[in-house]
């Protein structure tokens, strides 16, 4: 099994081998993270010591030339743009979580880690965080 963990729901996964959603009683080792936005699976995948960005059926190898831009569109949603150099690869809107529902009990967890786009941005744009994310998979 090659599992992607659900960004929003602990212990829920997507099995890349069977193309099935599944859940477990305990946390499972995974190869990435996903979120469904507007019926499109969006995620990060670590495979063969490389980081990939997943968007629907597309898979993009994240290299040093890739970066993510986040623009606030409203109090309810932000715009996510994945760039390779100056070329727009993917652009989509994503909903922002209700801040009242995402209060961290741990002071070391950044509140932006509850925002999907910001989570991806920090990994793609920061080489150290990218290495840390990849080493945990």
Backbone as CSV, one residue per row, in Angstrom:
resi,resn,N_x,N_y,N_z,CA_x,CA_y,CA_z,C_x,C_y,C_z
1,UNK,0.831,-1.187,0.000,0.000,0.000,0.000,0.873,1.247,0.000
2,UNK,0.524,2.175,-0.852,1.142,3.498,-0.853,0.038,4.478,-0.475
3,UNK,0.111,4.984,0.755,-0.964,5.805,1.295,-0.620,7.286,1.305
4,UNK,-1.609,8.092,0.918,-1.575,9.535,1.131,-2.485,9.800,2.318
5,UNK,-2.021,10.615,3.269,-2.866,10.939,4.420,-3.766,12.127,4.091
6,UNK,-4.977,12.086,4.626,-5.933,13.166,4.436,-5.485,14.357,5.282
7,UNK,-5.411,15.539,4.678,-4.971,16.744,5.372,-5.921,17.140,6.498
8,UNK,-7.205,16.879,6.298,-8.228,17.349,7.237,-8.696,16.313,8.248
9,UNK,-8.592,15.037,7.907,-9.177,13.989,8.749,-8.107,12.976,9.148
10,UNK,-7.784,12.954,10.428,-6.788,12.038,10.974,-7.229,10.593,10.752
11,UNK,-6.305,9.744,10.337,-6.512,8.308,10.125,-7.326,7.993,8.873
12,UNK,-7.513,8.957,7.988,-8.138,8.681,6.694,-7.076,8.835,5.617
13,UNK,-7.133,7.931,4.621,-6.070,7.834,3.626,-6.643,7.555,2.243
14,UNK,-5.770,7.748,1.265,-6.059,7.338,-0.108,-4.942,6.394,-0.513
15,UNK,-5.305,5.181,-0.956,-4.324,4.188,-1.380,-4.053,4.388,-2.875
16,UNK,-2.835,4.799,-3.196,-2.471,5.052,-4.592,-2.475,3.777,-5.430
17,UNK,-2.200,2.634,-4.806,-2.177,1.364,-5.540,-3.572,0.909,-5.955
18,UNK,-4.515,0.965,-5.011,-5.873,0.478,-5.296,-6.818,1.588,-5.748
19,UNK,-6.378,2.842,-5.607,-7.212,4.009,-5.929,-8.494,4.026,-5.087
20,UNK,-8.340,3.654,-3.805,-9.460,3.583,-2.873,-9.185,4.462,-1.651
21,UNK,-10.252,5.045,-1.119,-10.166,5.751,0.150,-10.324,4.719,1.262
22,UNK,-9.594,4.912,2.354,-9.665,3.958,3.458,-9.388,4.675,4.774
23,UNK,-9.718,4.000,5.868,-9.417,4.547,7.190,-8.894,3.418,8.062
24,UNK,-8.162,3.798,9.105,-7.537,2.843,10.000,-7.769,3.297,11.431
25,UNK,-7.639,2.373,12.350,-7.796,2.681,13.769,-6.619,3.484,14.315
26,UNK,-5.456,3.338,13.678,-4.259,4.051,14.135,-3.595,4.734,12.945
27,UNK,-2.711,5.670,13.236,-2.000,6.393,12.176,-1.125,5.417,11.385
28,UNK,-1.032,5.643,10.084,-0.268,4.771,9.191,0.874,5.538,8.548
29,UNK,1.933,4.832,8.233,3.043,5.405,7.464,2.490,5.801,6.103
30,UNK,2.869,6.984,5.623,2.328,7.447,4.351,3.424,8.042,3.478
31,UNK,3.091,8.217,2.198,4.045,8.774,1.233,3.661,10.183,0.808
32,UNK,2.679,10.763,1.487,2.272,12.118,1.142,0.980,12.527,1.816
33,UNK,0.447,13.639,1.337,-0.734,14.266,1.924,-1.660,14.709,0.798
34,UNK,-2.971,14.593,1.028,-3.918,15.039,0.001,-5.082,15.788,0.625
35,UNK,-5.779,16.517,-0.248,-7.026,17.191,0.102,-7.872,17.210,-1.164
36,UNK,-9.152,17.032,-1.015,-10.081,17.113,-2.148,-10.684,18.513,-2.148
37,UNK,-10.519,19.215,-3.257,-11.094,20.553,-3.417,-11.872,20.559,-4.726
38,UNK,-13.169,20.782,-4.642,-13.993,20.808,-5.845,-13.902,19.527,-6.654
39,UNK,-13.925,18.383,-5.993,-13.832,17.060,-6.623,-12.485,16.763,-7.280
40,UNK,-11.470,17.561,-6.983,-10.122,17.332,-7.523,-9.192,16.979,-6.370
41,UNK,-8.476,15.870,-6.531,-7.488,15.504,-5.521,-6.234,16.331,-5.759
42,UNK,-5.788,16.997,-4.696,-4.594,17.832,-4.742,-3.685,17.347,-3.620
43,UNK,-2.399,17.202,-3.900,-1.548,16.695,-2.840,-0.069,16.767,-3.114
44,UNK,0.662,16.251,-2.137,2.105,16.090,-2.227,2.404,14.609,-2.120
45,UNK,3.371,14.145,-2.910,3.765,12.746,-2.925,5.280,12.668,-2.913
46,UNK,5.820,11.831,-2.046,7.257,11.560,-2.036,7.446,10.179,-2.647
47,UNK,8.201,10.158,-3.731,8.419,8.913,-4.464,9.841,8.907,-5.012
48,UNK,10.565,7.830,-4.774,11.957,7.715,-5.234,12.805,8.907,-4.797
49,UNK,12.603,9.336,-3.545,13.347,10.444,-2.938,13.142,11.781,-3.659
50,UNK,12.018,11.921,-4.341,11.646,13.153,-5.037,10.285,13.604,-4.524
51,UNK,10.028,14.911,-4.592,8.742,15.471,-4.182,7.932,15.810,-5.423
52,UNK,6.685,15.378,-5.422,5.769,15.647,-6.523,4.541,16.388,-6.004
53,UNK,4.008,17.274,-6.845,2.747,17.941,-6.579,1.711,17.237,-7.442
54,UNK,0.615,16.825,-6.829,-0.462,16.141,-7.535,-1.638,17.087,-7.715
55,UNK,-2.185,17.095,-8.921,-3.379,17.892,-9.200,-4.235,17.076,-10.158
56,UNK,-5.291,16.459,-9.635,-6.098,15.558,-10.453,-5.228,14.410,-10.936
57,UNK,-5.196,14.212,-12.238,-4.385,13.138,-12.821,-2.971,13.586,-13.154
58,UNK,-2.650,14.855,-12.914,-1.322,15.387,-13.240,-0.375,15.257,-12.054
59,UNK,0.888,15.054,-12.361,1.929,14.875,-11.345,3.138,15.689,-11.791
60,UNK,3.567,16.643,-10.946,4.665,17.550,-11.278,5.830,17.340,-10.321
61,UNK,7.008,17.074,-10.857,8.216,16.948,-10.050,8.607,18.338,-9.559
62,UNK,8.685,18.508,-8.242,9.031,19.808,-7.658,10.550,19.946,-7.627
63,UNK,11.047,20.902,-8.397,12.473,21.209,-8.430,12.681,22.597,-7.852
64,UNK,13.914,23.041,-7.817,14.230,24.363,-7.251,13.559,25.510,-8.020
65,UNK,13.177,25.276,-9.271,12.553,26.349,-10.053,11.066,26.519,-9.743
66,UNK,10.485,25.612,-8.969,9.075,25.709,-8.610,8.890,26.566,-7.372
67,UNK,7.768,27.282,-7.345,7.401,28.037,-6.164,5.889,28.201,-6.133
68,UNK,5.394,28.510,-4.957,3.958,28.679,-4.752,3.691,30.112,-4.329
69,UNK,2.653,30.699,-4.907,2.172,32.021,-4.503,0.760,31.867,-3.958
70,UNK,0.482,32.543,-2.864,-0.851,32.543,-2.254,-1.374,33.966,-2.267
71,UNK,-2.597,34.149,-2.766,-3.244,35.463,-2.747,-4.563,35.344,-2.018
72,UNK,-4.799,36.275,-1.103,-6.084,36.310,-0.408,-7.133,36.838,-1.369
73,UNK,-8.207,36.092,-1.547,-9.295,36.512,-2.429,-10.493,37.026,-1.636
74,UNK,-10.713,36.446,-0.469,-11.798,36.885,0.412,-11.516,36.311,1.791
75,UNK,-12.416,36.569,2.715,-12.249,35.995,4.061,-12.512,34.500,4.057
76,UNK,-13.089,34.006,2.960,-13.462,32.600,2.884,-12.528,31.753,2.023
77,UNK,-11.767,32.394,1.117,-10.916,31.595,0.240,-9.681,32.352,-0.222
78,UNK,-8.664,31.575,-0.557,-7.412,32.087,-1.114,-7.195,31.474,-2.486
79,UNK,-6.310,32.115,-3.242,-5.923,31.592,-4.545,-4.522,30.986,-4.436
80,UNK,-4.377,29.784,-4.931,-3.115,29.048,-4.927,-2.585,29.019,-6.352
81,UNK,-1.311,29.365,-6.538,-0.684,29.287,-7.856,0.639,28.556,-7.723
82,UNK,0.812,27.504,-8.522,2.080,26.787,-8.606,2.779,27.269,-9.871
83,UNK,4.001,27.777,-9.697,4.785,28.313,-10.812,6.039,27.488,-11.031
84,UNK,6.430,27.368,-12.293,7.736,26.832,-12.654,8.429,27.976,-13.376
85,UNK,9.353,28.632,-12.679,9.910,29.874,-13.207,8.800,30.902,-13.234
86,UNK,8.492,31.431,-14.423,7.390,32.384,-14.569,6.133,31.753,-15.149
87,UNK,6.186,30.452,-15.425,5.048,29.753,-16.033,4.079,29.257,-14.972
88,UNK,2.802,29.583,-15.146,1.764,29.091,-14.243,1.485,27.638,-14.608
89,UNK,1.653,26.754,-13.638,1.415,25.331,-13.838,0.000,24.964,-13.402
90,UNK,-0.391,25.436,-12.224,-1.711,25.152,-11.653,-2.172,26.377,-10.881
91,UNK,-3.456,26.675,-11.011,-4.045,27.758,-10.222,-5.447,27.314,-9.804
92,UNK,-5.771,27.498,-8.525,-7.101,27.151,-8.045,-7.399,27.937,-6.772
93,UNK,-8.679,28.018,-6.437,-9.124,28.625,-5.185,-9.333,27.517,-4.169
94,UNK,-9.012,27.816,-2.909,-9.264,26.835,-1.854,-9.897,27.544,-0.662
95,UNK,-10.803,26.841,0.027,-11.489,27.450,1.179,-10.561,27.563,2.373
96,UNK,-10.759,28.609,3.145,-10.011,28.788,4.389,-10.784,28.130,5.530
97,UNK,-10.076,27.514,6.461,-10.776,26.881,7.586,-11.347,27.915,8.539
98,UNK,-12.357,27.517,9.257,-12.927,28.364,10.291,-11.912,28.432,11.433
99,UNK,-11.391,29.609,11.768,-10.356,29.697,12.802,-10.822,29.207,14.172
100,UNK,-12.121,29.232,14.417,-12.633,28.760,15.705,-12.513,27.243,15.835
101,UNK,-12.429,26.547,14.692,-12.350,25.085,14.710,-10.918,24.583,14.747
102,UNK,-9.955,25.447,14.543,-8.565,25.019,14.416,-7.655,25.701,15.430
103,UNK,-7.963,25.511,16.677,-7.121,26.067,17.730,-6.154,24.977,18.161
104,UNK,-4.887,25.217,17.975,-3.886,24.207,18.276,-3.633,24.113,19.778
105,UNK,-3.602,22.873,20.303,-3.252,22.705,21.711,-1.740,22.770,21.932
106,UNK,-0.989,22.851,20.829,0.467,22.865,20.913,0.992,24.182,20.376
107,UNK,1.778,24.881,21.168,2.244,26.204,20.764,3.210,26.160,19.596
108,UNK,3.851,25.005,19.323,4.821,24.935,18.245,4.172,24.680,16.886
109,UNK,2.864,24.421,16.847,2.179,24.237,15.576,1.712,25.595,15.086
110,UNK,2.132,25.946,13.883,1.782,27.213,13.269,0.326,27.162,12.814
111,UNK,-0.437,28.207,13.099,-1.845,28.208,12.688,-1.993,28.075,11.179
112,UNK,-0.971,28.485,10.408,-1.047,28.340,8.958,-0.987,26.880,8.522
113,UNK,-0.542,25.990,9.405,-0.516,24.573,9.066,-1.922,23.994,8.957
114,UNK,-2.945,24.761,9.320,-4.322,24.335,9.142,-4.872,24.812,7.798
115,UNK,-4.125,25.643,7.101,-4.545,26.168,5.797,-3.808,25.391,4.722
116,UNK,-4.557,24.700,3.900,-3.986,23.817,2.884,-2.942,24.504,2.009
117,UNK,-3.269,25.602,1.407,-2.348,26.297,0.510,-1.071,26.736,1.206
118,UNK,-1.209,27.254,2.412,-0.038,27.698,3.165,0.852,26.521,3.541
119,UNK,0.244,25.395,3.867,0.988,24.177,4.177,1.852,23.765,2.981
120,UNK,1.246,23.734,1.788,1.975,23.359,0.566,3.038,24.406,0.246
121,UNK,2.679,25.688,0.367,3.617,26.775,0.075,4.887,26.644,0.913
122,UNK,4.738,26.383,2.194,5.906,26.288,3.071,6.823,25.134,2.676
123,UNK,6.255,24.051,2.191,7.068,22.894,1.792,7.748,23.147,0.455
124,UNK,7.018,23.657,-0.522,7.592,23.889,-1.859,8.608,25.022,-1.829
125,UNK,8.316,26.097,-1.114,9.174,27.284,-1.149,10.362,27.235,-0.194
126,UNK,10.355,26.330,0.757,11.415,26.285,1.761,12.179,24.958,1.656
127,UNK,13.421,24.978,1.140,14.186,23.738,0.956,14.360,22.920,2.238
128,UNK,14.539,23.576,3.373,14.705,22.842,4.632,13.408,22.132,5.031
129,UNK,12.309,22.831,4.900,11.018,22.213,5.242,10.688,21.094,4.253
130,UNK,11.046,21.281,2.992,10.837,20.251,1.972,11.609,18.981,2.351
131,UNK,12.868,19.126,2.735,13.688,17.978,3.149,13.079,17.278,4.361
132,UNK,12.619,18.069,5.318,12.011,17.513,6.531,10.725,16.733,6.188
133,UNK,9.899,17.322,5.334,8.672,16.645,4.913,8.996,15.321,4.218
134,UNK,9.969,15.376,3.317,10.330,14.176,2.561,10.949,13.101,3.456
135,UNK,11.730,13.504,4.417,12.388,12.521,5.286,11.407,11.828,6.230
136,UNK,10.243,12.424,6.434,9.221,11.822,7.289,8.306,10.882,6.523
137,UNK,8.584,10.643,5.270,7.748,9.758,4.443,8.486,8.497,4.106
